[in-house]
Amino acid sequence: MQFTMKGRNALITGGSLGIGLTIAQTFAKAGANVAITARRADVLEKAKAAIQAVSSGRVVAIAGDMAKADDCARVFKAAEAGLGSIDVLVNNAGTSRRGAFESITDELWQQDLDLKLFGAIRLARLALPGMKSRKYGRIINILNTGAKAPTAEGAPTAVTRAAGMALTKVLAGEGAKHNVLVNALLVGRIESDQWVQRHATEGKNQTLEDYYADMGKTLPMGRLGTAQEFANAALFLASDAGSYINGTALNVDGGLCPVV
């Protein structure tokens, strides 16, 4: 089976590196026109070129901070101006923050909620009216397995991601009768820019490949997942192949999460 997105317009937040960029490239290869957004304009332009190298469709790169309401509105408007009506929204912007509960300030809580939860809320609110009127839409919220199985010192991310899972279910129920399907993909241990950054500070005596291999030894499959494996799951949900999947939170973690 071939998964196609021919003629669809997709907006991916956090689309300049890692999982977000790989999702954008995968959608573009499947025929979609793609808009990506992230905060750093220079990195975005490199990502745009990487997407254009594998696609003949339209590619738009828009700098913006999804923690800011004005930026969310501006980015969405620019994506529609560059591509047309948005058919697929992937809420991927976010970082992993965790620490002892007593050490997390109100400011850190608010920053996490603004970026990961309110960014998704605001963009979904902008996308839904058009999707409903056209009787077609796909929203994919990128969360992590902490949303289902939070651990000690997993805040604020685990709490914010759990709220994102609840948001997914609410939107899925409201969009269903309009053929607007809303699902979540939960990240486990996936090779990504986050781990590249950690390697730079923690793994100075190892190559990146050896660092990944050591982390993978503790996982059920004995290895980390790849960004492409994650993007394949996103493509399935975004394409017509996933036309009867709605309101799910799918673990893409090689069996790591103890909760189904």
Secondary structure, DSSP 8 states (H G I E B T S, - for coil): -----TT-EEEEET-SSHHHHHHHHHHHHTT-EEEEEES-HHHHHHHHHHHHTT-SS-EEEEE--TTSHHHHHHHHHHHHHHHSS--EEEE------B--GGG--HHHHHHHIIIIIIHHHHHHHHHHHHHHHHT-EEEEEEEEGGGTS--TT-TBHHHHHHHHHHHHHHHHHHHGGGTEEEEEEEE-SB-SHHHHHHHHHH-TTS-HHHHHHHHHTTSTTSS-B-HHHHHHHHHHHHSGGGTT--S-EEEESTT--S--
